[in-house]
Each structure stands twice: as structure tokens, then as C-alpha cells.
Amino acid sequence: LKVIDRAIQVFGGAGVSDDVPLALMYAHMRTLRLADGPDEVHKMTIARQELRRRDPQWGRR
């Protein structure tokens, strides 16, 4: 997402026009991030899995 955002900045007004595919790429990446879920949710899921791996009873007391 950062790379596409930077490319849009470099292209200026053309970056958000239909002349280059950057605006469409940006829209697709934003949609994908929303569909995949917030990063915070993924971090919490990984943290829970790691804590349970160390202590199988974690979170169940």
C-alpha cells in the first residue's frame, strides 16, 4: 500500500486518473486490507496462539 501511495505521489494528478492503473491498484489494496481484517486482529490472534502454546490453560482460567 505504501509503494502504491508513493507512486501516486510521484505521478501527481495522473496517479489518480484513468491513464495509469495506480488508482485502481490502490482501491483494490484497500479493499483487500478491509476484507482480510484489521492488523490488530491478526496480532491478537497470533499473541493468543503463542501464549497458549507456552501454557495450554492460558485464557481458560
N, C-alpha and C positions, 0 to 999 in steps of 0.2 A: 504494500500500500504506500509506503514511504517513497519507493522508487517511482511509482506512477505519479504520485503527488509532485515529486521533484521534476519529472518530465513535463508535467502540465505547466509548472512554473517556467521552465526553460522555453517551452513553446509559446508562452504568453496566451493571447486571445485564441490563437489557433488550437491550443491544447484543449479547449472546451468546445470546439466546433466539430462539425461532422467531417472535416477534412482529414483529420488524423484519428486513429482509434482510441486515443487516450481517455476521453470522457466515458466511452463505453466500457473500457477496461476498468476504470475507477468505479463505475457503478456496479459492475459485476463483482469486484473485490469487496465492496462494502456489503453487498447482498450476501456474499459467501460468509463474511465475518458474522453477520447477524444470524444467518441460518445455522452456523456452527456453534453459536452460543458465545457469551462473553468470556474473555480471557480469565476473569476472576473465577468463573465457574470451573474452568479446566484446572486452574491452580488449586482450588479447594478439593476437587476430586482426586488429584494426584497426591495432595497432602494427606487426605484421609487414607488412601491406599497404602502410602508409605508408613503411616502411623500404625495401621492395622497389621502391616507386615512385621513390624517390630513387636507389637503387642496385640494379638488377635482379639483381646477383650476390649480394646480401646473404643470408646464411644458407646459401649453397650452396658455400662455400669449405671 
